[in-house]
Amino acid sequence: MRGNRQRKVVMMLATALLALTMSTSGVIAAGSKEGPSTRVIDGELYVKASLVPDVIKKVSPSVVAIIGKPADEKNASRFALSHGTGVFVKSDGWIVTNAHVVQDMERIVVVTSDGKEYTGTRKQIDPASDLALVKINAKGFKPAKLAAAPLKVEVGETVIAIGTPVSFSLRNTATVGVISGMNRSVSSDYNLLQTDAAINPGNSGGPLVNLKGEVVGINSMKFVDVDIDSMGFAIPADTVRYVLDHFDKYGKVKRASLGLELEESWSAVVGLPTEEPMTVLGAASPNARKVGISAGDQLYSVNGKQVSTNVELNELLKAFLPGQTVNVTLLSDGDLVTRKLVLSEYSGH
């Protein structure tokens, strides 16, 4: 009797364990929920332990290496070349990269992840955003998936940089890090993402990817100094979308401008948090002069949104086109006034 009772207890425990295992397996197999150790990417369930290599495997076919001869290179050697990285944004051979990668490049050659070579043609270029489009005459490529706008990323979020660092033989190198900061303005006209993922010469134009396999940024620059480590920067996906949309619609970026020469406050220049206005140094556009804006006025807001830096203003103006009208609030001759200003087309760079 005692032996039978022990066998029954063992059988009950085994049955309970089997039921628990089947229940857990059912959740994973069905992929109906993302558990703490799983994630759904493009309808497929992945275990987090293998997320990074799985994401690299999915995104790498969309990444290309770009090489060519610098136009201003005086060295006649056939080895005097420059290179960078690009990302397919359309299946018929359209590639986004950095403007500084291809702006002065001759005889562009594009190498895909499977090692095939194509002649590239520079199509559109926008130095203000440091973005450009290159086209190759081939089809059937896998375009990368740009993260949705507005971009939703968090400091500390894991990201992967894929590119061609230092040597052209190191194509499709992947490095892993985190988003170190957001809304950075570093020698740029727009906000940048900061990352500690290793970004080296040749990575420019390559993707910064989240663990969903989405491109959250296009790698663009890094700080380089003996005392500086792991400070790279990428152009956010929403700025990439803005530029690509304009390229598609207008063949260039129709960038709106207030038509004013503006000076940031001392606090803004040194990076202190500030709500101080920018000072008008001059009204460059006839539209600005027509509504009475002049040197010495102080700009507080545009369409009710406060702006204290040129980057903040540029980010705001991405929502507008030249010819549209905005309300600008300024301090002029001691009075706070609001004027309706017709936006001009930016002609810088």
Residue pairs with C-beta under 8 A, 6 or more apart in sequence:
27 33
27 35
28 35
28 38
28 45
31 40
31 43
31 44
31 45
34 40
36 48
37 47
37 48
37 49
38 45
38 46
38 47
38 48
39 45
39 46
39 48
39 51
39 211
39 212
40 46
41 51
41 54
41 55
41 58
41 211
41 212
41 213
42 58
42 213
46 54
51 211
52 158
52 160
52 176
52 211
55 160
55 209
55 211
55 212
55 213
56 160
56 162
56 174
58 213
59 144
59 160
59 162
59 207
59 209
59 213
59 215
60 113
60 162
60 172
60 174
61 112
61 113
61 114
61 141
61 142
62 87
62 88
62 141
62 142
62 143
62 144
62 207
63 85
63 86
63 87
63 88
63 113
63 144
63 162
63 163
63 172
63 206
63 207
64 85
64 86
64 87
64 88
64 95
64 110
64 111
64 112
64 113
65 83
65 84
65 85
65 86
65 110
65 111
65 164
65 168
65 171
65 172
66 83
66 84
66 85
66 86
66 95
66 97
66 101
66 102
66 105
66 108
66 109
66 110
66 111
66 120
66 134
66 164
66 205
67 81
67 82
67 83
67 108
67 109
67 111
67 168
68 81
68 82
68 83
68 102
68 105
68 106
68 107
68 108
68 109
68 120
69 80
69 81
69 82
69 105
69 106
69 107
70 80
70 81
70 82
70 104
70 105
70 106
71 104
71 105
71 106
72 104
73 80
73 82
81 168
82 101
82 105
83 101
83 164
83 168
83 202
84 97
84 98
84 101
84 102
84 163
84 164
84 202
84 203
84 204
84 205
84 206
85 97
85 101
85 162
85 163
85 164
85 202
85 203
85 204
85 205
85 206
85 219
86 95
86 96
86 97
86 101
86 110
86 134
86 205
86 206
87 95
87 96
87 97
87 144
87 205
87 206
87 207
87 215
87 218
88 94
88 95
88 141
88 142
88 143
88 144
89 95
89 96
89 133
89 143
89 144
89 146
89 244
90 141
90 143
91 139
91 140
91 141
91 142
91 143
92 138
92 139
92 141
93 118
93 135
93 136
93 137
93 138
93 139
93 141
94 123
94 133
94 134
94 135
95 110
95 120
95 133
95 134
95 135
95 136
96 131
96 132
96 133
96 205
96 218
96 240
96 244
97 131
97 132
97 133
97 134
97 204
97 205
97 218
98 130
98 131
98 132
98 204
98 205
98 218
98 220
99 125
99 126
99 127
99 129
99 130
99 131
99 132
100 127
100 130
100 204
101 132
101 204
101 205
102 108
102 120
102 122
102 125
102 132
102 134
103 122
103 125
103 127
103 132
105 122
108 119
108 120
108 121
108 122
108 134
109 117
109 118
109 119
109 120
110 117
110 118
110 119
110 120
110 134
110 136
111 117
111 118
111 168
111 171
112 118
112 141
113 171
113 172
118 136
118 137
118 138
119 136
119 137
120 134
120 135
120 136
121 134
121 135
121 136
122 132
122 133
122 134
123 132
123 133
123 134
123 135
123 247
124 132
124 133
124 247
124 251
124 252
125 131
125 132
125 133
126 132
126 243
126 247
126 252
126 253
127 349
128 189
128 253
128 255
128 346
128 348
128 349
129 189
129 190
129 235
129 239
129 242
129 243
129 253
130 188
130 220
130 235
131 218
131 235
131 239
131 240
131 243
131 244
133 244
133 247
144 207
144 215
145 213
145 214
145 215
146 214
146 215
146 237
146 240
146 241
147 153
147 210
147 212
147 214
147 215
147 216
147 237
148 214
148 237
149 237
149 238
149 241
149 242
150 238
151 216
151 236
151 237
151 238
153 159
153 179
153 182
153 193
153 210
153 216
154 179
155 178
155 179
155 180
155 181
155 182
156 178
156 179
157 178
157 179
157 210
157 211
158 176
158 177
158 178
158 210
158 211
159 176
159 177
159 178
159 179
159 195
159 197
159 208
159 209
159 210
159 216
159 217
160 174
160 175
160 176
160 197
160 208
160 209
160 210
160 211
161 174
161 175
161 176
161 177
161 195
161 197
161 198
161 199
161 203
161 206
161 207
161 208
161 209
161 219
161 232
161 234
162 172
162 173
162 174
162 206
162 207
162 209
163 172
163 173
163 199
163 202
163 203
163 204
163 205
163 206
163 207
163 219
164 170
164 171
164 172
164 173
164 202
164 203
164 206
165 173
165 198
165 199
165 200
165 201
165 202
165 203
166 200
166 201
166 202
167 202
168 202
170 202
173 203
175 197
175 198
175 199
176 197
177 195
177 196
177 197
177 198
177 230
178 195
178 196
178 197
179 193
179 194
179 195
179 216
180 194
180 195
180 196
180 230
180 231
181 193
181 194
182 191
182 193
182 194
183 191
184 191
184 192
184 193
184 194
184 233
185 191
185 192
185 309
185 311
186 192
186 221
186 223
186 233
187 221
188 220
188 233
188 311
189 310
189 311
189 314
190 235
190 236
190 239
190 311
190 314
190 315
190 318
191 236
191 239
191 311
191 315
192 217
192 220
192 221
192 233
192 234
192 235
192 236
193 208
193 216
193 217
193 233
193 234
193 235
193 236
194 231
194 232
194 233
195 208
195 217
195 232
195 233
195 234
196 230
196 231
196 232
197 208
197 230
197 232
198 230
198 232
199 219
199 221
199 222
199 232
199 233
199 234
200 222
203 219
203 232
204 219
204 220
204 221
205 218
205 219
205 220
206 218
206 219
207 215
207 217
207 218
207 219
208 215
208 216
208 217
208 218
208 219
208 234
209 215
209 216
210 216
214 237
215 237
215 240
216 234
216 236
216 237
217 234
217 235
217 236
217 237
217 240
218 234
218 235
218 240
219 232
219 233
219 234
220 233
220 234
220 235
221 232
221 233
222 231
222 232
222 233
223 231
239 318
242 253
242 318
243 253
246 252
246 253
246 254
246 255
247 253
254 321
254 322
254 345
255 317
255 322
255 345
255 346
256 317
256 320
256 321
256 322
256 324
256 343
256 344
256 345
256 346
257 285
257 317
257 322
257 343
257 344
257 345
257 346
257 347
258 285
258 288
258 299
258 302
258 313
258 317
258 326
258 328
258 341
258 343
258 344
259 283
259 284
259 285
259 286
259 287
259 288
259 341
259 343
259 344
260 280
260 282
260 283
260 284
260 285
260 288
260 293
260 299
261 280
261 281
261 282
261 283
261 284
262 278
262 279
262 280
262 281
262 299
262 310
262 313
263 278
263 279
263 281
264 278
264 308
264 309
264 310
265 274
265 276
265 277
265 278
265 279
265 308
267 273
267 274
267 276
268 274
268 276
268 278
268 308
268 309
274 308
275 306
275 308
276 308
277 298
277 299
277 300
277 308
277 330
277 331
278 298
278 299
278 307
278 308
278 309
278 310
278 313
279 296
279 297
279 298
279 299
280 293
280 294
280 295
280 296
280 297
280 298
280 299
280 330
281 295
282 295
283 289
283 293
283 294
283 295
284 344
285 344
287 341
287 342
287 343
287 344
288 341
288 344
291 339
291 340
291 341
292 332
292 339
293 328
293 330
293 332
293 339
293 341
294 332
297 330
297 331
297 332
298 330
298 331
298 332
299 307
299 328
299 329
299 330
300 306
300 307
300 329
300 330
300 331
300 336
301 307
301 328
301 329
302 313
302 316
302 317
302 326
302 327
302 328
302 329
303 316
303 326
303 327
304 327
304 329
305 316
307 313
307 316
317 343
320 326
320 343
321 343
322 343
322 344
322 345
322 346
323 342
323 343
324 342
324 343
325 340
325 341
325 342
325 343
326 340
326 341
326 343
327 338
327 339
327 340
327 341
328 338
328 339
328 341
329 336
329 337
329 338
330 336
330 337
330 338
330 339
331 337
